[in-house]
Structure formats: structure tokens, C-alpha cells
Amino acid sequence: MTRPHIEPFCDRDVHFKNMPLPGFGSGYRYKMLSLDPEIGSCTMTVQLDSGYRQPPGFSYSELEFIVIEGSIRLGDKVCNRGHYFFVPAGYALPELSAEQGALLLMMYNTAEPSLVESDQHHELSRTELYHDVDTYADIVWAPGNVVSPSVAAGCMIKLLNFNPQTFAMTFLYCMVPQFHQDNISYHDCCEEGYHLWGTSWMMQFGDLPTGGYFWRPPYINHGAFASELGCIAIGRTDSKLFNHFHYNPWSTPEENEERSAARLAKRDPVLYKWCVNHAHNHPHGPEDFEDTMQRRGTHTHGDGTTHTHHHHGDHDH
């Protein structure tokens, strides 16, 4: 994905625009949160005005969306706040309406937004992948240890979608009041988040309130982080989520990428041979800055070994 780093951003700071693309009709207004300029995939906050109606139809893009506020009717089904949908490309949804209006988060994953009026699925649609769920009522919170190493206790998740080929995930996450984690992390994947409610704080970027959003490319440092009163958010990754934790706030994305390869070389040296590493493989792998950075009371030799300085008192022999 080629979306730029966007962090922090709050959709409450910008105005809605009328959707100019065909098929969506009047009463469909949006705020663009992030956009891939190459293929048009994007994430938007969408306001459906009272009385809005959208005919049955499908998109050429894979689509995910969640009801932030209000309710919608999809065919005969009423879907309230917290209802989530995963819609494969070419999957024809029934008529969508919002009698009293609704606020949605819409995520077009594989192409620009589109709506082809039809009550039939496209012949190539992976219709078996469609699912929707009331995330607030029908899924229980689970510990955040879906990945290892895990975040600190008090950050919980609800898994909404998982791609077994790419390991991409969509999930709700929450931080309990007074949550905090004092280390710094980065990932090998892109990471996206939107605050449905509440505020969290991050050392590099400050407070992220309700309506706060980020799109974070791989290897961007983030943390330490905390939440005084708690928050609920939706998050997504585009591939496998692995938490690289460390305590060096000055490391660059390039250094973080090298460290990720170094850790892979130590953890799985055979797999490391297939890792992108600038067209060469050192037998020992690239540098892991956590292994070689200067620490108080130690001295690092050129071969990577260390020794500790001891200060001998009058009674030492």
C-alpha cells in the first residue's frame, strides 16, 4: 500500500464534502481520511443524511464498514451502532437506507469507491467471504495477546476479520482507564486506527480523541502510549502483525527495518535467506541496534561482545 504516514489526524477538524462519484446519490457526504493515489483505495468517514436511500448494488472494490453512530437498514435488517460488515468485491448488497441518518467508517481496500446498481452478485465475487456482526453485543472482549510479544494488560481486542493468505486483520481494540505501556514499538506491516470513542495519548504524536485517525506505514516508531479514561477504536493491518518492542525513540524507519531483518536472522536463519536485505546476506545478519547500542556501565567491542565496568571500593581485593 502506498498511502503516506498520517498521524495524528482528527476528522472533527475538517468538513464533509458531497460525494461526486456516480451511483451514491445525494445525502451521501464524506471526509477523506487516507487515500492510495495509485489504485484509489481509501478510508472515509461517511455521513448518511436523514432519509438517505441507496439502491441494491455492488462495488468493484473490497469494502469494510462499521456504523459509528445512528442506524441503517440493509434490506430487512436494522443495524445499529457497532455493526460491522465485510463485503467482498462484486457482492451485491440489498437496498441501504438511513431514516434518521447515520455516521459510518467506510474502507475501500482494493480500488476507488464505486457502486454498480444490481440485485445480482458479480460472477467473480467471492460471496462466501461476506459476513457482518454486531460487534458490541455479539463478540466478547479478549486479551490482546492474539500476537506475541503482546501489548500490556488492559488493551483488549475483538477480531472482526482475518485473511489467512496475507494475515491481514481487522479488529476492535480498547484501552481500559489508566492504561499505559512504557515501551516503543513498530511493525513490519501497515497499521490503521480510528477512535470510535475516547482518547489515547502517544509520546510522539500527543492526544488522539474521538474521531482521531492514523495510517502508519511499516517501521514507524510509536509509543510509549496511555489512556486516562479509556477508548474504543477500530484497527487494521495489511499483513502479519508482529510487535517489535524497544526503548530507542531516535531510531529511524530504515534502522527499524534493518533491526527487523536482524531479529529474523536470529529467530529463523533459514527464513532470513528469503528476506529482502539489499541484495546481500551476511552470515551473522544485519545489525540489531538493541544489541550494539551503548548502555550505561558497559562497553561494546567491535565483535559485539561487552564487558561491564566495576568500580572497586577500599574493601575489594
C-alpha angles and dihedrals in degrees: 000000000000102000113134124242108277114183133171107013131150120200090209087073095065135055129247118256129207113256107249097188117104122259100031097087130199121319093045109112128171147191114209111227100175136350137194102220093201102056103010098241109152150162119234140177104227128199115202108199122225110284094019116158130187121190122235111281150123139244127229086224129072106253136202124181141166132197108244099179136358123011141276134205116225107190104309094339123099112210120193137191112319097025111141130200133194109195120184118220110277095020109138112223119202121246112309120209139170111198094181097025130257142216116225139181107222123193119189103191109182108025143000120297113283139164123199111188108235141126090210128077118242109263092242097047118125090227093170089070095064116112140153132188142178095244096191097051107025106042125059124220114258131193115275092244094106082117129040128253087041137206120259120285112276098051107102132184144202112203110222104171137007129187109210092199100050098019088231113159140198116197146155115241132187136190117212119228112284092018116159140166119188103200133083123244142186134178140217089232138060114266129202131187139176125187110231089181138353138021134276130184131221127190096231099040109026125219122000109196134189105309090026117144142184138183109195123188120212122293098020112143115237129171171052089134139179145166123214099194101015133252143219120217143163117237136188138187128193096216141359114335114224121170112225102192124192143140104238109106092180099060115119126227088253092054090046090052090051091049091050090055090046092053090048090052090055096040098043114005094179093054089046089068088070094048121109104252109157097280098297138082119211111202090232095043126235124308121290104206091205088064098047106031116114115260130191112271096012136090122208119216124211091258091059095254120126139205130198124235112230122197108215118215128209091274097050116107 
